[in-house]
Amino acid sequence: MEQKFSKNTLFNFFSGNASPLQKKAIEEWLEEESNREWFVQCRLMV
């Protein structure tokens, strides 16, 4: 699992404050199943 995005970047994504470029990059990154674990862990912290 590659932690490409910081918690802060993901929190911005969750709150709708990520830039369009960040949103697209995160969505593409989430296509890889192994990255979803980190995403879910961060989501549970919100």
Predicted model as a PDB file, atoms N, CA, C, CB and O in Angstrom, pLDDT in the B-factor column:
MODEL        1                                                                  
ATOM      1  N   MET A   1       0.844  -1.181   0.000  1.00 51.00           N  
ATOM      2  CA  MET A   1       0.000   0.000   0.000  1.00 51.00           C  
ATOM      3  C   MET A   1       0.888   1.244   0.000  1.00 51.00           C  
ATOM      4  CB  MET A   1      -0.960  -0.002   1.223  1.00 51.00           C  
ATOM      5  O   MET A   1       1.705   1.422   0.904  1.00 51.00           O  
ATOM      6  N   GLU A   2       0.740   2.066  -0.966  1.00 59.00           N  
ATOM      7  CA  GLU A   2       1.524   3.289  -1.062  1.00 59.00           C  
ATOM      8  C   GLU A   2       0.716   4.438  -0.463  1.00 59.00           C  
ATOM      9  CB  GLU A   2       1.915   3.592  -2.542  1.00 59.00           C  
ATOM     10  O   GLU A   2      -0.401   4.704  -0.906  1.00 59.00           O  
ATOM     11  N   GLN A   3       1.268   5.118   0.534  1.00 66.00           N  
ATOM     12  CA  GLN A   3       0.589   6.247   1.158  1.00 66.00           C  
ATOM     13  C   GLN A   3       0.986   7.517   0.424  1.00 66.00           C  
ATOM     14  CB  GLN A   3       0.933   6.348   2.673  1.00 66.00           C  
ATOM     15  O   GLN A   3       1.777   8.319   0.921  1.00 66.00           O  
ATOM     16  N   LYS A   4       0.436   7.684  -0.743  1.00 83.00           N  
ATOM     17  CA  LYS A   4       0.790   8.794  -1.620  1.00 83.00           C  
ATOM     18  C   LYS A   4       0.252  10.122  -1.098  1.00 83.00           C  
ATOM     19  CB  LYS A   4       0.265   8.539  -3.023  1.00 83.00           C  
ATOM     20  O   LYS A   4       0.852  11.172  -1.326  1.00 83.00           O  
ATOM     21  N   PHE A   5      -0.867  10.074  -0.405  1.00 84.00           N  
ATOM     22  CA  PHE A   5      -1.519  11.290   0.070  1.00 84.00           C  
ATOM     23  C   PHE A   5      -1.451  11.380   1.586  1.00 84.00           C  
ATOM     24  CB  PHE A   5      -2.976  11.337  -0.399  1.00 84.00           C  
ATOM     25  O   PHE A   5      -1.628  10.381   2.284  1.00 84.00           O  
ATOM     26  N   SER A   6      -1.196  12.571   2.088  1.00 85.00           N  
ATOM     27  CA  SER A   6      -1.162  12.781   3.531  1.00 85.00           C  
ATOM     28  C   SER A   6      -2.585  12.746   4.093  1.00 85.00           C  
ATOM     29  CB  SER A   6      -0.471  14.128   3.874  1.00 85.00           C  
ATOM     30  O   SER A   6      -3.564  12.868   3.356  1.00 85.00           O  
ATOM     31  N   LYS A   7      -2.674  12.580   5.385  1.00 83.00           N  
ATOM     32  CA  LYS A   7      -3.991  12.612   6.039  1.00 83.00           C  
ATOM     33  C   LYS A   7      -4.670  13.952   5.767  1.00 83.00           C  
ATOM     34  CB  LYS A   7      -3.856  12.372   7.573  1.00 83.00           C  
ATOM     35  O   LYS A   7      -5.873  14.006   5.513  1.00 83.00           O  
ATOM     36  N   ASN A   8      -3.902  15.019   5.822  1.00 89.00           N  
ATOM     37  CA  ASN A   8      -4.453  16.350   5.605  1.00 89.00           C  
ATOM     38  C   ASN A   8      -5.089  16.475   4.216  1.00 89.00           C  
ATOM     39  CB  ASN A   8      -3.362  17.403   5.779  1.00 89.00           C  
ATOM     40  O   ASN A   8      -6.174  17.039   4.077  1.00 89.00           O  
ATOM     41  N   THR A   9      -4.425  15.958   3.211  1.00 90.00           N  
ATOM     42  CA  THR A   9      -4.963  15.999   1.847  1.00 90.00           C  
ATOM     43  C   THR A   9      -6.253  15.194   1.762  1.00 90.00           C  
ATOM     44  CB  THR A   9      -3.931  15.460   0.836  1.00 90.00           C  
ATOM     45  O   THR A   9      -7.222  15.629   1.141  1.00 90.00           O  
ATOM     46  N   LEU A  10      -6.262  14.021   2.387  1.00 88.00           N  
ATOM     47  CA  LEU A  10      -7.476  13.206   2.366  1.00 88.00           C  
ATOM     48  C   LEU A  10      -8.602  13.870   3.156  1.00 88.00           C  
ATOM     49  CB  LEU A  10      -7.190  11.812   2.930  1.00 88.00           C  
ATOM     50  O   LEU A  10      -9.763  13.789   2.754  1.00 88.00           O  
ATOM     51  N   PHE A  11      -8.281  14.522   4.270  1.00 90.00           N  
ATOM     52  CA  PHE A  11      -9.310  15.225   5.032  1.00 90.00           C  
ATOM     53  C   PHE A  11      -9.915  16.353   4.191  1.00 90.00           C  
ATOM     54  CB  PHE A  11      -8.723  15.787   6.347  1.00 90.00           C  
ATOM     55  O   PHE A  11     -11.120  16.599   4.253  1.00 90.00           O  
ATOM     56  N   ASN A  12      -9.083  17.031   3.413  1.00 93.00           N  
ATOM     57  CA  ASN A  12      -9.601  18.057   2.501  1.00 93.00           C  
ATOM     58  C   ASN A  12     -10.534  17.435   1.466  1.00 93.00           C  
ATOM     59  CB  ASN A  12      -8.441  18.790   1.796  1.00 93.00           C  
ATOM     60  O   ASN A  12     -11.559  18.021   1.118  1.00 93.00           O  
ATOM     61  N   PHE A  13     -10.184  16.270   0.985  1.00 94.00           N  
ATOM     62  CA  PHE A  13     -11.019  15.544   0.033  1.00 94.00           C  
ATOM     63  C   PHE A  13     -12.363  15.196   0.667  1.00 94.00           C  
ATOM     64  CB  PHE A  13     -10.305  14.265  -0.450  1.00 94.00           C  
ATOM     65  O   PHE A  13     -13.411  15.396   0.053  1.00 94.00           O  
ATOM     66  N   PHE A  14     -12.334  14.675   1.897  1.00 93.00           N  
ATOM     67  CA  PHE A  14     -13.559  14.282   2.588  1.00 93.00           C  
ATOM     68  C   PHE A  14     -14.481  15.477   2.826  1.00 93.00           C  
ATOM     69  CB  PHE A  14     -13.220  13.615   3.916  1.00 93.00           C  
ATOM     70  O   PHE A  14     -15.703  15.351   2.752  1.00 93.00           O  
ATOM     71  N   SER A  15     -13.893  16.624   3.108  1.00 94.00           N  
ATOM     72  CA  SER A  15     -14.693  17.810   3.409  1.00 94.00           C  
ATOM     73  C   SER A  15     -15.081  18.608   2.168  1.00 94.00           C  
ATOM     74  CB  SER A  15     -13.941  18.698   4.355  1.00 94.00           C  
ATOM     75  O   SER A  15     -15.774  19.620   2.266  1.00 94.00           O  
ATOM     76  N   GLY A  16     -14.631  18.149   1.004  1.00 95.00           N  
ATOM     77  CA  GLY A  16     -14.967  18.844  -0.236  1.00 95.00           C  
ATOM     78  C   GLY A  16     -14.068  20.031  -0.538  1.00 95.00           C  
ATOM     79  O   GLY A  16     -14.394  20.852  -1.395  1.00 95.00           O  
ATOM     80  N   ASN A  17     -12.938  20.131   0.157  1.00 96.00           N  
ATOM     81  CA  ASN A  17     -12.034  21.264  -0.022  1.00 96.00           C  
ATOM     82  C   ASN A  17     -10.811  20.955  -0.879  1.00 96.00           C  
ATOM     83  CB  ASN A  17     -11.583  21.751   1.311  1.00 96.00           C  
ATOM     84  O   ASN A  17      -9.917  21.792  -1.006  1.00 96.00           O  
ATOM     85  N   ALA A  18     -10.763  19.771  -1.465  1.00 95.00           N  
ATOM     86  CA  ALA A  18      -9.630  19.423  -2.328  1.00 95.00           C  
ATOM     87  C   ALA A  18      -9.804  20.112  -3.680  1.00 95.00           C  
ATOM     88  CB  ALA A  18      -9.513  17.874  -2.507  1.00 95.00           C  
ATOM     89  O   ALA A  18     -10.925  20.338  -4.137  1.00 95.00           O  
ATOM     90  N   SER A  19      -8.692  20.437  -4.301  1.00 94.00           N  
ATOM     91  CA  SER A  19      -8.735  21.041  -5.623  1.00 94.00           C  
ATOM     92  C   SER A  19      -9.208  20.002  -6.641  1.00 94.00           C  
ATOM     93  CB  SER A  19      -7.344  21.608  -6.015  1.00 94.00           C  
ATOM     94  O   SER A  19      -9.132  18.802  -6.375  1.00 94.00           O  
ATOM     95  N   PRO A  20      -9.690  20.444  -7.792  1.00 96.00           N  
ATOM     96  CA  PRO A  20     -10.088  19.479  -8.825  1.00 96.00           C  
ATOM     97  C   PRO A  20      -8.957  18.519  -9.203  1.00 96.00           C  
ATOM     98  CB  PRO A  20     -10.559  20.219 -10.065  1.00 96.00           C  
ATOM     99  O   PRO A  20      -9.200  17.342  -9.466  1.00 96.00           O  
ATOM    100  N   LEU A  21      -7.734  19.022  -9.230  1.00 94.00           N  
ATOM    101  CA  LEU A  21      -6.587  18.179  -9.554  1.00 94.00           C  
ATOM    102  C   LEU A  21      -6.359  17.123  -8.468  1.00 94.00           C  
ATOM    103  CB  LEU A  21      -5.327  19.039  -9.732  1.00 94.00           C  
ATOM    104  O   LEU A  21      -6.081  15.963  -8.770  1.00 94.00           O  
ATOM    105  N   GLN A  22      -6.477  17.534  -7.208  1.00 93.00           N  
ATOM    106  CA  GLN A  22      -6.329  16.591  -6.102  1.00 93.00           C  
ATOM    107  C   GLN A  22      -7.433  15.533  -6.143  1.00 93.00           C  
ATOM    108  CB  GLN A  22      -6.351  17.336  -4.755  1.00 93.00           C  
ATOM    109  O   GLN A  22      -7.166  14.348  -5.944  1.00 93.00           O  
ATOM    110  N   LYS A  23      -8.666  15.959  -6.398  1.00 95.00           N  
ATOM    111  CA  LYS A  23      -9.792  15.021  -6.465  1.00 95.00           C  
ATOM    112  C   LYS A  23      -9.540  13.956  -7.529  1.00 95.00           C  
ATOM    113  CB  LYS A  23     -11.108  15.771  -6.763  1.00 95.00           C  
ATOM    114  O   LYS A  23      -9.730  12.764  -7.285  1.00 95.00           O  
ATOM    115  N   LYS A  24      -9.118  14.390  -8.692  1.00 95.00           N  
ATOM    116  CA  LYS A  24      -8.868  13.447  -9.785  1.00 95.00           C  
ATOM    117  C   LYS A  24      -7.738  12.490  -9.419  1.00 95.00           C  
ATOM    118  CB  LYS A  24      -8.525  14.203 -11.086  1.00 95.00           C  
ATOM    119  O   LYS A  24      -7.838  11.289  -9.670  1.00 95.00           O  
ATOM    120  N   ALA A  25      -6.674  13.007  -8.832  1.00 94.00           N  
ATOM    121  CA  ALA A  25      -5.535  12.171  -8.449  1.00 94.00           C  
ATOM    122  C   ALA A  25      -5.941  11.143  -7.389  1.00 94.00           C  
ATOM    123  CB  ALA A  25      -4.382  13.047  -7.925  1.00 94.00           C  
ATOM    124  O   ALA A  25      -5.529   9.985  -7.462  1.00 94.00           O  
ATOM    125  N   ILE A  26      -6.738  11.554  -6.414  1.00 93.00           N  
ATOM    126  CA  ILE A  26      -7.185  10.631  -5.369  1.00 93.00           C  
ATOM    127  C   ILE A  26      -8.103   9.571  -5.953  1.00 93.00           C  
ATOM    128  CB  ILE A  26      -7.903  11.392  -4.243  1.00 93.00           C  
ATOM    129  O   ILE A  26      -7.982   8.392  -5.622  1.00 93.00           O  
ATOM    130  N   GLU A  27      -9.012   9.980  -6.811  1.00 93.00           N  
ATOM    131  CA  GLU A  27      -9.917   9.012  -7.433  1.00 93.00           C  
ATOM    132  C   GLU A  27      -9.152   7.980  -8.253  1.00 93.00           C  
ATOM    133  CB  GLU A  27     -10.932   9.731  -8.320  1.00 93.00           C  
ATOM    134  O   GLU A  27      -9.484   6.795  -8.227  1.00 93.00           O  
ATOM    135  N   GLU A  28      -8.140   8.421  -8.971  1.00 94.00           N  
ATOM    136  CA  GLU A  28      -7.318   7.478  -9.744  1.00 94.00           C  
ATOM    137  C   GLU A  28      -6.519   6.569  -8.818  1.00 94.00           C  
ATOM    138  CB  GLU A  28      -6.366   8.237 -10.687  1.00 94.00           C  
ATOM    139  O   GLU A  28      -6.384   5.374  -9.079  1.00 94.00           O  
ATOM    140  N   TRP A  29      -5.998   7.130  -7.751  1.00 93.00           N  
ATOM    141  CA  TRP A  29      -5.229   6.377  -6.771  1.00 93.00           C  
ATOM    142  C   TRP A  29      -6.099   5.311  -6.112  1.00 93.00           C  
ATOM    143  CB  TRP A  29      -4.641   7.318  -5.710  1.00 93.00           C  
ATOM    144  O   TRP A  29      -5.619   4.217  -5.814  1.00 93.00           O  
ATOM    145  N   LEU A  30      -7.381   5.624  -5.881  1.00 92.00           N  
ATOM    146  CA  LEU A  30      -8.295   4.680  -5.243  1.00 92.00           C  
ATOM    147  C   LEU A  30      -8.678   3.514  -6.139  1.00 92.00           C  
ATOM    148  CB  LEU A  30      -9.532   5.394  -4.807  1.00 92.00           C  
ATOM    149  O   LEU A  30      -9.226   2.521  -5.660  1.00 92.00           O  
ATOM    150  N   GLU A  31      -8.401   3.618  -7.421  1.00 92.00           N  
ATOM    151  CA  GLU A  31      -8.675   2.496  -8.318  1.00 92.00           C  
ATOM    152  C   GLU A  31      -7.835   1.275  -7.950  1.00 92.00           C  
ATOM    153  CB  GLU A  31      -8.407   2.897  -9.770  1.00 92.00           C  
ATOM    154  O   GLU A  31      -8.204   0.144  -8.266  1.00 92.00           O  
ATOM    155  N   GLU A  32      -6.723   1.504  -7.293  1.00 90.00           N  
ATOM    156  CA  GLU A  32      -5.860   0.413  -6.828  1.00 90.00           C  
ATOM    157  C   GLU A  32      -6.378  -0.058  -5.466  1.00 90.00           C  
ATOM    158  CB  GLU A  32      -4.352   0.873  -6.734  1.00 90.00           C  
ATOM    159  O   GLU A  32      -6.350   0.685  -4.485  1.00 90.00           O  
ATOM    160  N   GLU A  33      -6.843  -1.284  -5.429  1.00 87.00           N  
ATOM    161  CA  GLU A  33      -7.478  -1.816  -4.226  1.00 87.00           C  
ATOM    162  C   GLU A  33      -6.602  -1.708  -2.982  1.00 87.00           C  
ATOM    163  CB  GLU A  33      -7.851  -3.250  -4.446  1.00 87.00           C  
ATOM    164  O   GLU A  33      -7.110  -1.468  -1.887  1.00 87.00           O  
ATOM    165  N   SER A  34      -5.312  -1.881  -3.139  1.00 85.00           N  
ATOM    166  CA  SER A  34      -4.415  -1.838  -1.983  1.00 85.00           C  
ATOM    167  C   SER A  34      -4.348  -0.451  -1.334  1.00 85.00           C  
ATOM    168  CB  SER A  34      -3.023  -2.269  -2.401  1.00 85.00           C  
ATOM    169  O   SER A  34      -3.950  -0.339  -0.175  1.00 85.00           O  
ATOM    170  N   ASN A  35      -4.726   0.595  -2.051  1.00 89.00           N  
ATOM    171  CA  ASN A  35      -4.712   1.952  -1.494  1.00 89.00           C  
ATOM    172  C   ASN A  35      -5.959   2.261  -0.681  1.00 89.00           C  
ATOM    173  CB  ASN A  35      -4.573   2.967  -2.606  1.00 89.00           C  
ATOM    174  O   ASN A  35      -5.965   3.214   0.099  1.00 89.00           O  
ATOM    175  N   ARG A  36      -6.998   1.485  -0.846  1.00 88.00           N  
ATOM    176  CA  ARG A  36      -8.271   1.766  -0.178  1.00 88.00           C  
ATOM    177  C   ARG A  36      -8.184   1.615   1.336  1.00 88.00           C  
ATOM    178  CB  ARG A  36      -9.348   0.852  -0.715  1.00 88.00           C  
ATOM    179  O   ARG A  36      -8.912   2.286   2.067  1.00 88.00           O  
ATOM    180  N   GLU A  37      -7.297   0.735   1.817  1.00 85.00           N  
ATOM    181  CA  GLU A  37      -7.170   0.540   3.267  1.00 85.00           C  
ATOM    182  C   GLU A  37      -6.744   1.845   3.950  1.00 85.00           C  
ATOM    183  CB  GLU A  37      -6.147  -0.585   3.576  1.00 85.00           C  
ATOM    184  O   GLU A  37      -7.339   2.243   4.951  1.00 85.00           O  
ATOM    185  N   TRP A  38      -5.729   2.503   3.419  1.00 82.00           N  
ATOM    186  CA  TRP A  38      -5.255   3.785   3.976  1.00 82.00           C  
ATOM    187  C   TRP A  38      -6.363   4.827   3.906  1.00 82.00           C  
ATOM    188  CB  TRP A  38      -3.996   4.290   3.216  1.00 82.00           C  
ATOM    189  O   TRP A  38      -6.570   5.589   4.850  1.00 82.00           O  
ATOM    190  N   PHE A  39      -7.071   4.857   2.787  1.00 85.00           N  
ATOM    191  CA  PHE A  39      -8.175   5.790   2.590  1.00 85.00           C  
ATOM    192  C   PHE A  39      -9.244   5.575   3.672  1.00 85.00           C  
ATOM    193  CB  PHE A  39      -8.789   5.618   1.173  1.00 85.00           C  
ATOM    194  O   PHE A  39      -9.698   6.532   4.298  1.00 85.00           O  
ATOM    195  N   VAL A  40      -9.636   4.326   3.885  1.00 87.00           N  
ATOM    196  CA  VAL A  40     -10.671   4.016   4.872  1.00 87.00           C  
ATOM    197  C   VAL A  40     -10.189   4.342   6.285  1.00 87.00           C  
ATOM    198  CB  VAL A  40     -11.077   2.535   4.779  1.00 87.00           C  
ATOM    199  O   VAL A  40     -10.960   4.856   7.095  1.00 87.00           O  
ATOM    200  N   GLN A  41      -8.937   4.053   6.587  1.00 84.00           N  
ATOM    201  CA  GLN A  41      -8.391   4.378   7.910  1.00 84.00           C  
ATOM    202  C   GLN A  41      -8.497   5.884   8.178  1.00 84.00           C  
ATOM    203  CB  GLN A  41      -6.914   3.916   8.017  1.00 84.00           C  
ATOM    204  O   GLN A  41      -8.886   6.303   9.268  1.00 84.00           O  
ATOM    205  N   CYS A  42      -8.156   6.672   7.193  1.00 82.00           N  
ATOM    206  CA  CYS A  42      -8.232   8.129   7.347  1.00 82.00           C  
ATOM    207  C   CYS A  42      -9.681   8.581   7.452  1.00 82.00           C  
ATOM    208  CB  CYS A  42      -7.541   8.839   6.168  1.00 82.00           C  
ATOM    209  O   CYS A  42     -10.003   9.478   8.231  1.00 82.00           O  
ATOM    210  N   ARG A  43     -10.543   7.966   6.676  1.00 87.00           N  
ATOM    211  CA  ARG A  43     -11.965   8.331   6.697  1.00 87.00           C  
ATOM    212  C   ARG A  43     -12.570   8.080   8.069  1.00 87.00           C  
ATOM    213  CB  ARG A  43     -12.741   7.544   5.630  1.00 87.00           C  
ATOM    214  O   ARG A  43     -13.417   8.850   8.522  1.00 87.00           O  
ATOM    215  N   LEU A  44     -12.149   7.017   8.731  1.00 87.00           N  
ATOM    216  CA  LEU A  44     -12.666   6.698  10.055  1.00 87.00           C  
ATOM    217  C   LEU A  44     -12.203   7.691  11.114  1.00 87.00           C  
ATOM    218  CB  LEU A  44     -12.246   5.305  10.447  1.00 87.00           C  
ATOM    219  O   LEU A  44     -12.814   7.787  12.179  1.00 87.00           O  
ATOM    220  N   MET A  45     -11.131   8.431  10.835  1.00 83.00           N  
ATOM    221  CA  MET A  45     -10.606   9.429  11.772  1.00 83.00           C  
ATOM    222  C   MET A  45     -11.388  10.725  11.735  1.00 83.00           C  
ATOM    223  CB  MET A  45      -9.156   9.711  11.473  1.00 83.00           C  
ATOM    224  O   MET A  45     -11.290  11.530  12.661  1.00 83.00           O  
ATOM    225  N   VAL A  46     -12.155  10.940  10.693  1.00 72.00           N  
ATOM    226  CA  VAL A  46     -12.863  12.214  10.533  1.00 72.00           C  
ATOM    227  C   VAL A  46     -14.012  12.306  11.486  1.00 72.00           C  
ATOM    228  CB  VAL A  46     -13.360  12.387   9.113  1.00 72.00           C  
ATOM    229  O   VAL A  46     -14.726  13.309  11.497  1.00 72.00           O  
TER     230      VAL A  46                                                      
ENDMDL                                                                          
END                                                                             
